[in-house]
Amino acid sequence: MNLHPRTSSLMTWRSKSLEEPSWSPGGTAALEEQLPSRSPSENIFLHIVDLSDPKTVWKFVENFKQEHTLNVLINNAGCMVNKRELTEDGLEKNFATNTLGVYVLTTALIPVLEKEHDPRVVTVSSGGMLVQKLSTDDLQSERTAFDGTMVYAQNKRQQVVLTERWARAHPAIHFSCMHPGWVDTPGVRLSMPGFHARLGARLRSEAQGADTVLWLALAPTAAAQPSGRFFQDRKPVPTHLPLARTSSSPAEEEKLIEILEELAQRFK
């Protein structure tokens, strides 16, 4: 694969909801100490941001854009909380992390990305979204029975819709989203223990799951694909199953954007 160096900084976002029970700030400090003190470009920066807290995300972006440039944004942080829980701001945690956090981070960084050559945004979605039609009537699961797996799948459908909308609104940036396949990660082990036990050795390694992410972020051939597509194993794939009736109308998609923008501005 022909890749070219593209990023001027390395950024990681962490949701507290996704952490293994053993995670602690001390563990993060230990991780930071393991990063190489020097690299060929000497441009490695570690930023820890809780995506479930929109105020923190806004604050991070304001500080980041004063000090750094950005070529590629990879939205990979996420969570699947199986019991309805609220953040300190009263937001349902899955929605706050997977949808609102991604929306605030991406839209706030778009002006930074647009200043660079060949900027890209890659959002790690999931094939689980194929069972969901976009629904904006109860985004925070206040009025319906809570099912963490289905809430997560709905969040991932929302990410696909956002990617398509961003691609149309910002043609200077190449947007894509993708399904990494089912990967043996702490998130799968903790959130879906039964599924993890059934799949066992058939789950992908973390490196296999990351392959298409890196390809979309770095490869010239990926940028040649139309913006806004959904990928699996480096190939664009449909975002709807045949006869599934999961397509959404422009009005439904616009309502999602309006709700997210109102919430984003509330916490700015």
C-alpha positions as CSV (number, residue, x, y, z in Angstrom):
1,M,0.0,0.0,0.0
2,N,1.4,3.4,-1.0
3,L,1.1,5.7,1.9
4,H,2.3,9.2,2.5
5,P,3.0,10.9,5.8
6,R,-0.1,13.0,6.5
7,T,-0.6,14.0,10.1
8,S,1.2,16.8,12.0
9,S,-0.1,15.5,15.3
10,L,-1.4,12.3,16.9
11,M,-4.6,12.7,18.9
12,T,-6.5,10.2,20.9
13,W,-10.0,10.6,22.4
14,R,-11.2,8.5,25.2
15,S,-14.7,8.0,26.6
16,K,-14.8,7.1,30.2
17,S,-17.7,4.8,29.5
18,L,-15.6,2.5,27.3
19,E,-12.8,2.0,29.8
20,E,-11.9,-1.3,31.3
21,P,-12.5,-1.4,35.1
22,S,-8.7,-1.2,35.7
23,W,-8.3,2.1,33.8
24,S,-7.2,5.1,35.8
25,P,-5.5,8.5,35.1
26,G,-2.3,6.8,36.3
27,G,-2.7,4.2,33.6
28,T,-3.0,7.0,31.0
29,A,0.2,8.6,32.4
30,A,2.0,5.3,32.0
31,L,0.7,5.0,28.4
32,E,2.1,8.5,27.6
33,E,5.5,7.5,29.0
34,Q,5.6,4.6,26.6
35,L,5.3,6.9,23.6
36,P,8.6,7.5,21.8
37,S,10.4,10.6,23.0
38,R,11.4,11.4,19.4
39,S,10.0,10.5,16.0
40,P,11.1,11.2,12.5
41,S,8.8,14.3,12.4
42,E,8.9,15.0,16.2
43,N,5.2,15.7,16.0
44,I,3.5,13.3,18.4
45,F,1.1,14.8,20.8
46,L,-1.3,13.0,23.2
47,H,-4.6,14.6,24.1
48,I,-7.1,12.9,26.4
49,V,-10.7,14.1,25.9
50,D,-13.9,12.6,27.2
51,L,-16.2,12.6,24.2
52,S,-19.3,12.2,26.4
53,D,-18.7,15.8,27.8
54,P,-19.5,18.3,25.0
55,K,-18.2,21.2,27.1
56,T,-14.8,19.5,27.4
57,V,-14.8,18.8,23.6
58,W,-15.5,22.4,22.8
59,K,-12.7,23.6,25.1
60,F,-10.3,21.1,23.7
61,V,-10.9,22.2,20.1
62,E,-10.5,25.9,21.0
63,N,-7.1,25.1,22.5
64,F,-6.1,22.7,19.8
65,K,-6.6,25.0,16.8
66,Q,-4.4,27.6,18.4
67,E,-1.4,25.3,18.4
68,H,-1.8,22.6,15.8
69,T,-2.8,21.8,12.2
70,L,-4.8,18.8,11.3
71,N,-4.8,16.6,8.2
72,V,-6.8,13.6,9.3
73,L,-9.5,13.1,11.9
74,I,-10.4,9.6,12.9
75,N,-13.5,9.3,15.0
76,N,-12.9,6.0,16.7
77,A,-13.9,6.5,20.4
78,G,-17.2,5.0,21.3
79,C,-19.2,3.0,23.9
80,M,-22.0,0.6,24.3
81,V,-23.5,1.1,27.8
82,N,-26.2,-1.6,28.3
83,K,-28.1,0.2,31.1
84,R,-29.4,3.7,30.6
85,E,-27.0,6.0,32.4
86,L,-26.8,9.8,32.3
87,T,-23.7,12.0,32.1
88,E,-23.3,15.0,34.5
89,D,-25.0,17.1,31.9
90,G,-28.1,14.8,31.9
91,L,-27.2,13.2,28.5
92,E,-27.7,9.5,27.8
93,K,-24.1,8.2,27.7
94,N,-24.3,6.3,24.4
95,F,-25.8,9.2,22.6
96,A,-23.5,11.7,24.2
97,T,-20.4,9.8,23.2
98,N,-21.2,8.1,19.9
99,T,-23.3,10.9,18.3
100,L,-23.2,14.3,20.0
101,G,-19.5,14.0,20.9
102,V,-18.6,13.0,17.4
103,Y,-20.8,15.8,16.0
104,V,-19.2,18.5,18.2
105,L,-15.6,17.3,17.6
106,T,-16.0,17.0,13.8
107,T,-17.9,20.2,13.1
108,A,-15.6,22.2,15.3
109,L,-12.6,20.9,13.6
110,I,-13.9,21.3,10.0
111,P,-12.4,24.8,9.7
112,V,-9.0,23.5,10.8
113,L,-9.1,20.6,8.3
114,E,-10.2,22.9,5.4
115,K,-6.9,24.8,5.7
116,E,-4.9,21.7,4.8
117,H,-4.2,19.8,1.5
118,D,-6.2,16.6,1.0
119,P,-7.9,16.6,4.5
120,R,-9.9,13.6,5.6
121,V,-12.4,12.5,8.2
122,V,-12.9,8.8,8.9
123,T,-15.6,7.7,11.3
124,V,-15.6,4.1,12.6
125,S,-19.2,3.0,12.5
126,S,-20.5,-0.5,12.6
127,G,-22.4,-3.0,10.5
128,G,-24.9,-3.1,13.3
129,M,-26.4,0.1,11.9
130,L,-27.8,-1.9,9.0
131,V,-30.7,-3.0,11.2
132,Q,-31.7,0.6,12.1
133,K,-33.6,3.3,10.4
134,L,-32.7,6.8,11.4
135,S,-35.0,7.8,14.3
136,T,-35.0,11.3,15.8
137,D,-38.1,11.0,18.0
138,D,-36.3,9.7,21.1
139,L,-32.6,10.2,20.7
140,Q,-31.8,9.8,24.3
141,S,-34.0,6.8,25.0
142,E,-36.3,8.7,27.4
143,R,-39.6,7.2,26.3
144,T,-38.8,3.7,25.0
145,A,-37.5,0.5,26.6
146,F,-33.8,0.7,26.7
147,D,-31.7,-1.8,24.8
148,G,-28.0,-0.9,24.7
149,T,-27.2,-2.9,21.6
150,M,-30.0,-1.2,19.6
151,V,-29.1,2.2,21.0
152,Y,-25.6,1.7,19.8
153,A,-26.7,0.5,16.4
154,Q,-28.9,3.6,16.1
155,N,-26.0,5.8,17.0
156,K,-24.0,4.2,14.3
157,R,-26.7,4.8,11.8
158,Q,-26.6,8.4,12.9
159,Q,-22.9,8.5,12.2
160,V,-23.5,7.3,8.7
161,V,-26.1,9.9,8.0
162,L,-23.8,12.6,9.5
163,T,-21.0,11.4,7.2
164,E,-23.2,11.7,4.1
165,R,-24.4,15.2,5.1
166,W,-20.9,16.4,5.9
167,A,-19.6,15.1,2.5
168,R,-22.2,17.2,0.7
169,A,-21.7,20.3,2.8
170,H,-17.9,20.3,2.8
171,P,-16.5,19.1,-0.6
172,A,-12.9,20.2,0.3
173,I,-12.8,17.4,2.9
174,H,-12.9,13.7,2.1
175,F,-15.4,12.1,4.5
176,S,-15.9,8.3,4.9
177,C,-17.2,5.9,7.5
178,M,-16.5,2.2,7.8
179,H,-17.2,-1.1,9.5
180,P,-14.0,-2.7,10.9
181,G,-15.6,-6.1,11.1
182,W,-16.1,-7.8,14.5
183,V,-12.9,-7.2,16.4
184,D,-11.6,-8.7,19.6
185,T,-11.4,-5.5,21.6
186,P,-12.0,-4.7,25.3
187,G,-15.2,-2.9,24.2
188,V,-16.7,-6.1,22.6
189,R,-15.6,-8.2,25.6
190,L,-17.1,-5.9,28.1
191,S,-20.3,-4.8,26.3
192,M,-21.2,-8.0,24.4
193,P,-19.8,-10.9,26.5
194,G,-22.1,-13.5,25.1
195,F,-21.4,-12.4,21.5
196,H,-17.7,-12.4,22.2
197,A,-17.8,-15.9,23.7
198,R,-19.8,-17.3,20.7
199,L,-17.5,-15.8,18.0
200,G,-14.3,-16.7,19.9
201,A,-11.3,-17.2,17.5
202,R,-13.3,-15.9,14.5
203,L,-13.1,-12.3,15.8
204,R,-10.6,-10.2,14.0
205,S,-7.4,-8.9,15.6
206,E,-7.1,-5.2,16.4
207,A,-4.6,-4.8,13.5
208,Q,-7.1,-6.4,11.1
209,G,-9.8,-4.1,12.3
210,A,-7.6,-1.0,11.9
211,D,-6.6,-1.9,8.3
212,T,-9.4,-0.1,6.5
213,V,-9.2,2.9,8.9
214,L,-5.6,3.5,8.0
215,W,-6.2,2.9,4.3
216,L,-9.0,5.5,4.3
217,A,-6.8,8.0,6.3
218,L,-3.7,7.6,4.2
219,A,-3.9,6.0,0.9
220,P,-4.3,8.1,-2.3
221,T,-6.6,5.4,-3.8
222,A,-9.0,5.9,-0.9
223,A,-9.2,9.6,-1.5
224,A,-10.1,8.8,-5.1
225,Q,-13.4,7.3,-3.9
226,P,-16.4,9.5,-3.7
227,S,-16.7,11.3,-0.4
228,G,-19.4,10.1,2.0
229,R,-19.2,6.4,1.3
230,F,-19.4,3.5,3.8
231,F,-16.5,1.0,3.6
232,Q,-15.7,-2.5,4.7
233,D,-12.4,-4.2,3.9
234,R,-11.3,-1.3,1.7
235,K,-14.4,-1.5,-0.5
236,P,-17.5,0.7,-0.6
237,V,-20.5,-1.2,0.5
238,P,-24.3,-0.4,0.7
239,T,-25.6,1.4,3.8
240,H,-29.0,-0.4,3.6
241,L,-30.0,-4.0,3.3
242,P,-32.3,-5.0,0.4
243,L,-36.0,-4.5,1.4
244,A,-35.0,-3.3,4.9
245,R,-36.8,0.1,4.5
246,T,-34.1,1.8,6.5
247,S,-33.6,4.8,4.2
248,S,-34.4,8.2,5.7
249,S,-35.9,11.3,4.2
250,P,-34.1,14.6,3.8
251,A,-36.5,16.1,6.4
252,E,-35.6,13.4,8.9
253,E,-31.9,13.9,8.4
254,E,-32.3,17.7,8.7
255,K,-34.1,17.2,12.0
256,L,-31.2,15.2,13.3
257,I,-28.8,18.0,12.4
258,E,-31.0,20.6,14.0
259,I,-31.2,18.7,17.3
260,L,-27.5,18.1,17.4
261,E,-26.7,21.7,16.6
262,E,-29.0,23.0,19.3
263,L,-27.4,20.7,21.9
264,A,-23.9,21.5,20.7
265,Q,-24.5,25.2,21.0
266,R,-26.1,24.7,24.4
267,F,-22.8,23.3,25.8
268,K,-20.5,25.6,23.9
